[in-house]
C-alpha cells in the first residue's frame, strides 16, 4: 500500500449522503418556519436565495480544487508518456 496515495477514494458515502440530506430537508424546514410565523417570508426568501447561490458555488470550487490536486499528485507519479504536470 502506498503511504501517500495520489487519489483518495472515500470508503463510505456518508458525507455525500449527509450533504444531500441537508440540501433536501432545508427547504421544507424553511417553509415550515415561515408557515408558523417564526421567520418572515421576505427573510426566508433572502436566506434561501443566498444559500441556493452560494453553497453550490462553494462546494463546486472545493471539489474542483481537490480533483486538481489529486490529478497533479497522480501526474507526478506516472511516467511522462502518460501525463505531464505543468
Secondary structure by P-SEA (a helix, b strand, c coil): ccccccbbbbccaaaaaaaaaaaaaaaaaaaaaaaaccccaaaaaaaaaaaaccaaaaaaaaaaaaaaaaaaaaaacccccccccc
